[in-house]
Amino acid sequence: AASEREHSWFPPSLLAWQSLPHISMWQVIKVYTEDNSSRAVEVPSDIIARDICQLFVLKNHCIDDHSWTLFEHLAHLGIERTIEDHESVLEVQSNWGMDSDSRLYFRKNYAKYEFFKKPLDFFPESMVSISSETNGLMNHSELIQTFLNSSTCPEIHGFLHSKEQGRKSWKKFYFVLRRSGLYFSNKGTSKEPRHLQFVAEFCDSDVYTLLSARKTHGAPADYGFCVKPSKSSSARDLKLLCADDEQTRTCWITAMRLFKVKRHSFFTFASSFILPLEMKRSISENSLVAMDFSGHRSRVIENPSEALSVAVEEGLSWRRKSCHRLSHGSCSPSQSSLSNIAIHMAQPWFHSKLSRDEAHKLITQHGLIDGVFLLRDSQSNPKTFVLSLCHTQRIRHFQIVPVEDDGELFYSLDDGNTRFSDLLQLVEFYQLNRGVLPCKLKHHCARTTL
């Protein structure tokens, strides 16, 4: 009776919490960055992933461009996934095993909402079929747009390698993704119900990327992913899959994410609120032009050659001023080079002694979309630098060669035809002009510090 009288003083919303042992309304979580630095924060029990991201954006004075992402990293399984913005962070943690090395990572993912802006890049026509819901009246582009803006779900299909539990070998099957789940055909490419075997559904499962598919799981390629039940932390419950290329893997993972997210109202929020903001930002970035401020009135420089000559002249002018401050009027090439080093070393896109493999990993973590880049020292030639750039979901590496002319040191991507006074000027030019590159520099990779 005494217990009943004490409980009667609490509001009904708190009685449930009172009845659950060892649960408080605030809990401490630890979040990591790429360099494994971490920060512990106390959060309410109902906090979602987007709230965590906004918290760290505010604490670190970052620009909230909706690319900041919380990742679930399960080291004991060698897998990782994007935690969707609407997901409960503490619910995600509650599914971890007691002895597992599981972490939350906070970093950029430029591909997070890219499928809203460029859906055709994520869904090749050869992998998408018109479902019965559309009555066969839509072409590929209309089908994908309808998929993103309504409850209609097309059919994703194609070949994948699959590893059976308890076996070391991988086999290739024809897979089909439908609203009801993922299936594979036991008879070629047949989609007849009697030939389709159920693999997984996404009401209580999530899709993860395999961090080391070849080494850990003996996969035939590096493009591995898996489906894991949300409530399980056992390797036995993983449905291991592997694609032949990055575009195919991206299509499957994106489709599985969307099939699951469409069950939540957050999908409507993302498509109706975040997408317009991203489109406005994209338009703003694409409208950047070269300007000349030397006269009484500023003007747009439309000729690329003139824009380059103006940029080089500005760089030389800056160098002369810098040298004058350093040596009171006289400047040697070595002093000039020293001042240039100080500039690019301080830039967030420069990663100094980063290997090719490490650069590939860092760019992949930031999202394989056009224009994600970083600059680093060349390991094969100590006197040169390398621009690592993502284009069409592939990472390419371009050597930046120093060119000396009449005592002046320049940097070039095209054997000296286009020269820049320093790496900062080079990056700024290729952010505005594609030049010899396959695309403009758009998103730089920066290591986050909490």
Buried (B, 14 or more C-beta within 10 A) or exposed (E): EEEEEEEEEEEEEEEEEEEEEEEEEEBEBEBBBBEEEBBEBEBEBEBBBBBBBBBBBEEBEBEEBBBBBBBBBBEBBBBBBBBBBBBBBBEBBEBBEEEBEBBBBBBBBBBBBBBBEEBEBBBBEEBBBBBEBBEEEBEBEEBBBBBBBEEBBBBBBBBBBBBEEEEEEBEEBBBBBBBEBBBBBEEEEEBEEEBBEEBBBBEEBBBBBBBEBBEBBEBBBBBBBBBBBBEBBEBEBBBBBBBBEBBBBBBBBBBBBBBBBBEBEBBEBBBEEBBEEBEEEEEEBEEEEBEBEEEEEEEEBEEBEEBBEBBBEBBBEBBEEBBEEBEEEEBEEEBBEEBBEEBBEEBEBBBEEBEBEBBBBBBBBBBBBBBBBBBBBBEEEEEBBBBBBBBEBEBEEBBBBBBEEEEEBBBBBEEBEBBBBBBBBBBBBBBBBEBEBBBBBBBBBBBBEB
